[in-house]
Amino acid sequence: MMKISTTIFTAMSLVLAGMASTAAAGDHSYGPYPAYYSEECGSCHVPYPPQRMTQAGWEIQIKGLKQHFGTDASIDAPASQKILAYLVNNAGVKEKLAPTEATARITRTHWFVKEHGTVPPKGKAFSDCTQCHTQAAQGDYSERSLKTPAGWRRGS
């Protein structure tokens, strides 16, 4: 009887685990982010999902905060180390997420360009995810929170 119960439990666990992974596939939910990351990085722009760029990309970003896309976004060393550790520990590993230029813009990775194209919707900027991904600040990039402008298709 014990062996049958164990077998049934194991089988049910595998079925439930399979269902959970299927439900999560393509969900595009990355948050919630740690408060220290959201507060520091989110004070100027949406905190980007760390999974959407490689370790090398995040290292370039954090080490270049003195000249962060024309702005001095320097933060103190302990905060910098803590944020970098979070980004690196959660970074993506696929080549399509690697930076394609020296500035390591997330909007120029192969993944981003494939998903969004190279031309943002008229009057919008790719760097402000919340313009289309209404819950991006909370790490939710799912289809249910996507509001693209009428008629917009990926740019070329």
Biotite code that builds the C-alpha atoms (Angstrom):
import biotite.structure as struc

atoms = struc.array([
    struc.Atom([0.000, 0.000, 0.000], chain_id="A", res_id=1, res_name="MET", atom_name="CA", element="C"),
    struc.Atom([2.844, 2.388, 0.889], chain_id="A", res_id=2, res_name="MET", atom_name="CA", element="C"),
    struc.Atom([4.575, 1.687, -2.438], chain_id="A", res_id=3, res_name="LYS", atom_name="CA", element="C"),
    struc.Atom([1.369, 2.444, -4.391], chain_id="A", res_id=4, res_name="ILE", atom_name="CA", element="C"),
    struc.Atom([0.855, 5.700, -2.469], chain_id="A", res_id=5, res_name="SER", atom_name="CA", element="C"),
    struc.Atom([4.432, 6.758, -3.142], chain_id="A", res_id=6, res_name="THR", atom_name="CA", element="C"),
    struc.Atom([4.085, 5.936, -6.838], chain_id="A", res_id=7, res_name="THR", atom_name="CA", element="C"),
    struc.Atom([0.821, 7.874, -7.126], chain_id="A", res_id=8, res_name="ILE", atom_name="CA", element="C"),
    struc.Atom([2.324, 10.842, -5.270], chain_id="A", res_id=9, res_name="PHE", atom_name="CA", element="C"),
    struc.Atom([5.378, 10.838, -7.543], chain_id="A", res_id=10, res_name="THR", atom_name="CA", element="C"),
    struc.Atom([3.237, 10.636, -10.681], chain_id="A", res_id=11, res_name="ALA", atom_name="CA", element="C"),
    struc.Atom([0.972, 13.466, -9.511], chain_id="A", res_id=12, res_name="MET", atom_name="CA", element="C"),
    struc.Atom([3.981, 15.598, -8.659], chain_id="A", res_id=13, res_name="SER", atom_name="CA", element="C"),
    struc.Atom([5.417, 15.121, -12.148], chain_id="A", res_id=14, res_name="LEU", atom_name="CA", element="C"),
    struc.Atom([2.084, 15.984, -13.775], chain_id="A", res_id=15, res_name="VAL", atom_name="CA", element="C"),
    struc.Atom([1.703, 19.131, -11.673], chain_id="A", res_id=16, res_name="LEU", atom_name="CA", element="C"),
    struc.Atom([5.301, 20.176, -12.325], chain_id="A", res_id=17, res_name="ALA", atom_name="CA", element="C"),
    struc.Atom([4.718, 19.760, -16.056], chain_id="A", res_id=18, res_name="GLY", atom_name="CA", element="C"),
    struc.Atom([1.562, 21.846, -15.882], chain_id="A", res_id=19, res_name="MET", atom_name="CA", element="C"),
    struc.Atom([3.352, 24.594, -13.969], chain_id="A", res_id=20, res_name="ALA", atom_name="CA", element="C"),
    struc.Atom([6.188, 24.781, -16.475], chain_id="A", res_id=21, res_name="SER", atom_name="CA", element="C"),
    struc.Atom([3.718, 24.877, -19.365], chain_id="A", res_id=22, res_name="THR", atom_name="CA", element="C"),
    struc.Atom([1.780, 27.706, -17.741], chain_id="A", res_id=23, res_name="ALA", atom_name="CA", element="C"),
    struc.Atom([4.967, 29.708, -17.183], chain_id="A", res_id=24, res_name="ALA", atom_name="CA", element="C"),
    struc.Atom([6.300, 29.256, -20.711], chain_id="A", res_id=25, res_name="ALA", atom_name="CA", element="C"),
    struc.Atom([6.113, 32.561, -22.567], chain_id="A", res_id=26, res_name="GLY", atom_name="CA", element="C"),
    struc.Atom([4.668, 34.346, -19.534], chain_id="A", res_id=27, res_name="ASP", atom_name="CA", element="C"),
    struc.Atom([7.251, 37.167, -19.636], chain_id="A", res_id=28, res_name="HIS", atom_name="CA", element="C"),
    struc.Atom([6.881, 37.956, -15.940], chain_id="A", res_id=29, res_name="SER", atom_name="CA", element="C"),
    struc.Atom([10.220, 38.821, -14.338], chain_id="A", res_id=30, res_name="TYR", atom_name="CA", element="C"),
    struc.Atom([9.247, 40.682, -11.187], chain_id="A", res_id=31, res_name="GLY", atom_name="CA", element="C"),
    struc.Atom([8.828, 41.639, -8.576], chain_id="A", res_id=32, res_name="PRO", atom_name="CA", element="C"),
    struc.Atom([12.309, 43.116, -8.459], chain_id="A", res_id=33, res_name="TYR", atom_name="CA", element="C"),
    struc.Atom([14.217, 43.721, -5.213], chain_id="A", res_id=34, res_name="PRO", atom_name="CA", element="C"),
    struc.Atom([13.405, 47.145, -3.746], chain_id="A", res_id=35, res_name="ALA", atom_name="CA", element="C"),
    struc.Atom([17.037, 48.320, -3.896], chain_id="A", res_id=36, res_name="TYR", atom_name="CA", element="C"),
    struc.Atom([17.113, 47.630, -7.653], chain_id="A", res_id=37, res_name="TYR", atom_name="CA", element="C"),
    struc.Atom([13.690, 49.124, -8.392], chain_id="A", res_id=38, res_name="SER", atom_name="CA", element="C"),
    struc.Atom([14.357, 52.228, -6.328], chain_id="A", res_id=39, res_name="GLU", atom_name="CA", element="C"),
    struc.Atom([17.848, 52.961, -7.631], chain_id="A", res_id=40, res_name="GLU", atom_name="CA", element="C"),
    struc.Atom([17.516, 52.081, -11.300], chain_id="A", res_id=41, res_name="CYS", atom_name="CA", element="C"),
    struc.Atom([13.795, 52.744, -11.472], chain_id="A", res_id=42, res_name="GLY", atom_name="CA", element="C"),
    struc.Atom([14.270, 56.328, -10.299], chain_id="A", res_id=43, res_name="SER", atom_name="CA", element="C"),
    struc.Atom([15.360, 57.255, -13.861], chain_id="A", res_id=44, res_name="CYS", atom_name="CA", element="C"),
    struc.Atom([13.930, 54.509, -16.085], chain_id="A", res_id=45, res_name="HIS", atom_name="CA", element="C"),
    struc.Atom([12.006, 51.270, -15.848], chain_id="A", res_id=46, res_name="VAL", atom_name="CA", element="C"),
    struc.Atom([14.128, 48.626, -14.105], chain_id="A", res_id=47, res_name="PRO", atom_name="CA", element="C"),
    struc.Atom([14.924, 46.267, -16.958], chain_id="A", res_id=48, res_name="TYR", atom_name="CA", element="C"),
    struc.Atom([14.586, 42.490, -16.468], chain_id="A", res_id=49, res_name="PRO", atom_name="CA", element="C"),
    struc.Atom([18.073, 41.161, -15.705], chain_id="A", res_id=50, res_name="PRO", atom_name="CA", element="C"),
    struc.Atom([17.237, 37.985, -17.637], chain_id="A", res_id=51, res_name="GLN", atom_name="CA", element="C"),
    struc.Atom([17.119, 40.016, -20.861], chain_id="A", res_id=52, res_name="ARG", atom_name="CA", element="C"),
    struc.Atom([20.841, 40.755, -21.048], chain_id="A", res_id=53, res_name="MET", atom_name="CA", element="C"),
    struc.Atom([24.008, 38.795, -20.385], chain_id="A", res_id=54, res_name="THR", atom_name="CA", element="C"),
    struc.Atom([26.413, 39.158, -17.493], chain_id="A", res_id=55, res_name="GLN", atom_name="CA", element="C"),
    struc.Atom([28.857, 41.022, -19.757], chain_id="A", res_id=56, res_name="ALA", atom_name="CA", element="C"),
    struc.Atom([26.159, 43.510, -20.729], chain_id="A", res_id=57, res_name="GLY", atom_name="CA", element="C"),
    struc.Atom([25.199, 44.255, -17.131], chain_id="A", res_id=58, res_name="TRP", atom_name="CA", element="C"),
    struc.Atom([28.848, 44.653, -16.152], chain_id="A", res_id=59, res_name="GLU", atom_name="CA", element="C"),
    struc.Atom([29.294, 47.237, -18.920], chain_id="A", res_id=60, res_name="ILE", atom_name="CA", element="C"),
    struc.Atom([26.160, 49.071, -17.752], chain_id="A", res_id=61, res_name="GLN", atom_name="CA", element="C"),
    struc.Atom([27.122, 49.248, -14.073], chain_id="A", res_id=62, res_name="ILE", atom_name="CA", element="C"),
    struc.Atom([30.789, 50.061, -14.719], chain_id="A", res_id=63, res_name="LYS", atom_name="CA", element="C"),
    struc.Atom([29.749, 52.854, -17.098], chain_id="A", res_id=64, res_name="GLY", atom_name="CA", element="C"),
    struc.Atom([27.295, 54.694, -14.841], chain_id="A", res_id=65, res_name="LEU", atom_name="CA", element="C"),
    struc.Atom([29.475, 57.827, -14.827], chain_id="A", res_id=66, res_name="LYS", atom_name="CA", element="C"),
    struc.Atom([28.585, 58.215, -18.528], chain_id="A", res_id=67, res_name="GLN", atom_name="CA", element="C"),
    struc.Atom([25.241, 56.396, -18.693], chain_id="A", res_id=68, res_name="HIS", atom_name="CA", element="C"),
    struc.Atom([23.874, 57.444, -22.075], chain_id="A", res_id=69, res_name="PHE", atom_name="CA", element="C"),
    struc.Atom([24.847, 61.086, -21.558], chain_id="A", res_id=70, res_name="GLY", atom_name="CA", element="C"),
    struc.Atom([23.992, 61.241, -17.855], chain_id="A", res_id=71, res_name="THR", atom_name="CA", element="C"),
    struc.Atom([26.085, 60.812, -14.727], chain_id="A", res_id=72, res_name="ASP", atom_name="CA", element="C"),
    struc.Atom([24.140, 58.032, -13.005], chain_id="A", res_id=73, res_name="ALA", atom_name="CA", element="C"),
    struc.Atom([26.896, 57.196, -10.529], chain_id="A", res_id=74, res_name="SER", atom_name="CA", element="C"),
    struc.Atom([25.906, 55.423, -7.339], chain_id="A", res_id=75, res_name="ILE", atom_name="CA", element="C"),
    struc.Atom([27.984, 54.597, -4.270], chain_id="A", res_id=76, res_name="ASP", atom_name="CA", element="C"),
    struc.Atom([30.192, 51.499, -4.333], chain_id="A", res_id=77, res_name="ALA", atom_name="CA", element="C"),
    struc.Atom([28.104, 49.314, -1.973], chain_id="A", res_id=78, res_name="PRO", atom_name="CA", element="C"),
    struc.Atom([24.906, 49.985, -3.951], chain_id="A", res_id=79, res_name="ALA", atom_name="CA", element="C"),
    struc.Atom([26.722, 49.410, -7.225], chain_id="A", res_id=80, res_name="SER", atom_name="CA", element="C"),
    struc.Atom([28.112, 46.077, -6.020], chain_id="A", res_id=81, res_name="GLN", atom_name="CA", element="C"),
    struc.Atom([24.737, 44.936, -4.690], chain_id="A", res_id=82, res_name="LYS", atom_name="CA", element="C"),
    struc.Atom([22.902, 45.835, -7.899], chain_id="A", res_id=83, res_name="ILE", atom_name="CA", element="C"),
    struc.Atom([25.601, 44.303, -10.094], chain_id="A", res_id=84, res_name="LEU", atom_name="CA", element="C"),
    struc.Atom([25.464, 41.078, -8.055], chain_id="A", res_id=85, res_name="ALA", atom_name="CA", element="C"),
    struc.Atom([21.685, 40.914, -8.549], chain_id="A", res_id=86, res_name="TYR", atom_name="CA", element="C"),
    struc.Atom([21.942, 41.585, -12.292], chain_id="A", res_id=87, res_name="LEU", atom_name="CA", element="C"),
    struc.Atom([24.789, 39.124, -12.852], chain_id="A", res_id=88, res_name="VAL", atom_name="CA", element="C"),
    struc.Atom([23.137, 36.376, -10.772], chain_id="A", res_id=89, res_name="ASN", atom_name="CA", element="C"),
    struc.Atom([19.950, 36.721, -12.812], chain_id="A", res_id=90, res_name="ASN", atom_name="CA", element="C"),
    struc.Atom([21.467, 37.527, -16.217], chain_id="A", res_id=91, res_name="ALA", atom_name="CA", element="C"),
    struc.Atom([20.488, 35.741, -19.387], chain_id="A", res_id=92, res_name="GLY", atom_name="CA", element="C"),
    struc.Atom([22.956, 33.324, -20.928], chain_id="A", res_id=93, res_name="VAL", atom_name="CA", element="C"),
    struc.Atom([21.824, 33.054, -24.528], chain_id="A", res_id=94, res_name="LYS", atom_name="CA", element="C"),
    struc.Atom([23.938, 34.690, -27.223], chain_id="A", res_id=95, res_name="GLU", atom_name="CA", element="C"),
    struc.Atom([20.910, 36.618, -28.533], chain_id="A", res_id=96, res_name="LYS", atom_name="CA", element="C"),
    struc.Atom([20.889, 38.543, -25.227], chain_id="A", res_id=97, res_name="LEU", atom_name="CA", element="C"),
    struc.Atom([24.518, 39.666, -25.531], chain_id="A", res_id=98, res_name="ALA", atom_name="CA", element="C"),
    struc.Atom([25.290, 43.331, -26.200], chain_id="A", res_id=99, res_name="PRO", atom_name="CA", element="C"),
    struc.Atom([25.962, 44.124, -29.841], chain_id="A", res_id=100, res_name="THR", atom_name="CA", element="C"),
    struc.Atom([27.734, 47.431, -29.242], chain_id="A", res_id=101, res_name="GLU", atom_name="CA", element="C"),
    struc.Atom([30.085, 49.028, -26.703], chain_id="A", res_id=102, res_name="ALA", atom_name="CA", element="C"),
    struc.Atom([27.300, 50.799, -24.786], chain_id="A", res_id=103, res_name="THR", atom_name="CA", element="C"),
    struc.Atom([25.447, 47.507, -24.190], chain_id="A", res_id=104, res_name="ALA", atom_name="CA", element="C"),
    struc.Atom([22.020, 48.936, -24.972], chain_id="A", res_id=105, res_name="ARG", atom_name="CA", element="C"),
    struc.Atom([19.385, 46.333, -24.174], chain_id="A", res_id=106, res_name="ILE", atom_name="CA", element="C"),
    struc.Atom([17.337, 47.747, -27.059], chain_id="A", res_id=107, res_name="THR", atom_name="CA", element="C"),
    struc.Atom([20.020, 46.677, -29.518], chain_id="A", res_id=108, res_name="ARG", atom_name="CA", element="C"),
    struc.Atom([20.456, 43.053, -28.484], chain_id="A", res_id=109, res_name="THR", atom_name="CA", element="C"),
    struc.Atom([19.529, 40.499, -31.144], chain_id="A", res_id=110, res_name="HIS", atom_name="CA", element="C"),
    struc.Atom([16.609, 39.354, -28.988], chain_id="A", res_id=111, res_name="TRP", atom_name="CA", element="C"),
    struc.Atom([15.188, 42.881, -28.644], chain_id="A", res_id=112, res_name="PHE", atom_name="CA", element="C"),
    struc.Atom([15.507, 43.701, -32.338], chain_id="A", res_id=113, res_name="VAL", atom_name="CA", element="C"),
    struc.Atom([13.833, 40.396, -33.280], chain_id="A", res_id=114, res_name="LYS", atom_name="CA", element="C"),
    struc.Atom([10.915, 41.109, -30.914], chain_id="A", res_id=115, res_name="GLU", atom_name="CA", element="C"),
    struc.Atom([10.512, 44.841, -31.554], chain_id="A", res_id=116, res_name="HIS", atom_name="CA", element="C"),
    struc.Atom([12.333, 45.744, -34.765], chain_id="A", res_id=117, res_name="GLY", atom_name="CA", element="C"),
    struc.Atom([14.573, 48.800, -34.995], chain_id="A", res_id=118, res_name="THR", atom_name="CA", element="C"),
    struc.Atom([11.979, 51.560, -35.326], chain_id="A", res_id=119, res_name="VAL", atom_name="CA", element="C"),
    struc.Atom([9.794, 52.329, -32.291], chain_id="A", res_id=120, res_name="PRO", atom_name="CA", element="C"),
    struc.Atom([6.145, 53.329, -32.641], chain_id="A", res_id=121, res_name="PRO", atom_name="CA", element="C"),
    struc.Atom([5.719, 56.966, -33.702], chain_id="A", res_id=122, res_name="LYS", atom_name="CA", element="C"),
    struc.Atom([6.245, 59.330, -30.773], chain_id="A", res_id=123, res_name="GLY", atom_name="CA", element="C"),
    struc.Atom([7.605, 56.585, -28.514], chain_id="A", res_id=124, res_name="LYS", atom_name="CA", element="C"),
    struc.Atom([11.067, 55.431, -27.456], chain_id="A", res_id=125, res_name="ALA", atom_name="CA", element="C"),
    struc.Atom([12.165, 51.833, -27.019], chain_id="A", res_id=126, res_name="PHE", atom_name="CA", element="C"),
    struc.Atom([13.988, 52.820, -23.836], chain_id="A", res_id=127, res_name="SER", atom_name="CA", element="C"),
    struc.Atom([10.675, 53.511, -22.075], chain_id="A", res_id=128, res_name="ASP", atom_name="CA", element="C"),
    struc.Atom([9.091, 50.052, -21.942], chain_id="A", res_id=129, res_name="CYS", atom_name="CA", element="C"),
    struc.Atom([6.046, 51.331, -20.025], chain_id="A", res_id=130, res_name="THR", atom_name="CA", element="C"),
    struc.Atom([4.760, 53.096, -23.135], chain_id="A", res_id=131, res_name="GLN", atom_name="CA", element="C"),
    struc.Atom([3.579, 49.711, -24.441], chain_id="A", res_id=132, res_name="CYS", atom_name="CA", element="C"),
    struc.Atom([4.230, 47.267, -21.593], chain_id="A", res_id=133, res_name="HIS", atom_name="CA", element="C"),
    struc.Atom([1.963, 48.922, -19.051], chain_id="A", res_id=134, res_name="THR", atom_name="CA", element="C"),
    struc.Atom([3.193, 46.829, -16.100], chain_id="A", res_id=135, res_name="GLN", atom_name="CA", element="C"),
    struc.Atom([6.907, 46.823, -17.007], chain_id="A", res_id=136, res_name="ALA", atom_name="CA", element="C"),
    struc.Atom([7.909, 48.635, -13.813], chain_id="A", res_id=137, res_name="ALA", atom_name="CA", element="C"),
    struc.Atom([6.627, 45.605, -11.883], chain_id="A", res_id=138, res_name="GLN", atom_name="CA", element="C"),
    struc.Atom([8.465, 43.196, -14.192], chain_id="A", res_id=139, res_name="GLY", atom_name="CA", element="C"),
    struc.Atom([5.352, 42.104, -16.105], chain_id="A", res_id=140, res_name="ASP", atom_name="CA", element="C"),
    struc.Atom([5.923, 42.064, -19.864], chain_id="A", res_id=141, res_name="TYR", atom_name="CA", element="C"),
    struc.Atom([3.113, 39.621, -20.579], chain_id="A", res_id=142, res_name="SER", atom_name="CA", element="C"),
    struc.Atom([0.718, 39.948, -23.485], chain_id="A", res_id=143, res_name="GLU", atom_name="CA", element="C"),
    struc.Atom([-2.142, 40.805, -21.121], chain_id="A", res_id=144, res_name="ARG", atom_name="CA", element="C"),
    struc.Atom([-0.421, 44.077, -20.169], chain_id="A", res_id=145, res_name="SER", atom_name="CA", element="C"),
    struc.Atom([0.720, 44.973, -23.705], chain_id="A", res_id=146, res_name="LEU", atom_name="CA", element="C"),
    struc.Atom([-0.883, 48.043, -25.281], chain_id="A", res_id=147, res_name="LYS", atom_name="CA", element="C"),
    struc.Atom([0.745, 48.825, -28.623], chain_id="A", res_id=148, res_name="THR", atom_name="CA", element="C"),
    struc.Atom([-0.412, 51.816, -30.651], chain_id="A", res_id=149, res_name="PRO", atom_name="CA", element="C"),
    struc.Atom([-3.144, 51.068, -33.207], chain_id="A", res_id=150, res_name="ALA", atom_name="CA", element="C"),
    struc.Atom([-1.697, 49.902, -36.484], chain_id="A", res_id=151, res_name="GLY", atom_name="CA", element="C"),
    struc.Atom([1.905, 49.551, -35.208], chain_id="A", res_id=152, res_name="TRP", atom_name="CA", element="C"),
    struc.Atom([3.906, 46.646, -36.496], chain_id="A", res_id=153, res_name="ARG", atom_name="CA", element="C"),
    struc.Atom([7.517, 45.904, -35.740], chain_id="A", res_id=154, res_name="ARG", atom_name="CA", element="C"),
    struc.Atom([9.778, 48.471, -37.324], chain_id="A", res_id=155, res_name="GLY", atom_name="CA", element="C"),
    struc.Atom([12.509, 47.465, -39.724], chain_id="A", res_id=156, res_name="SER", atom_name="CA", element="C"),
])
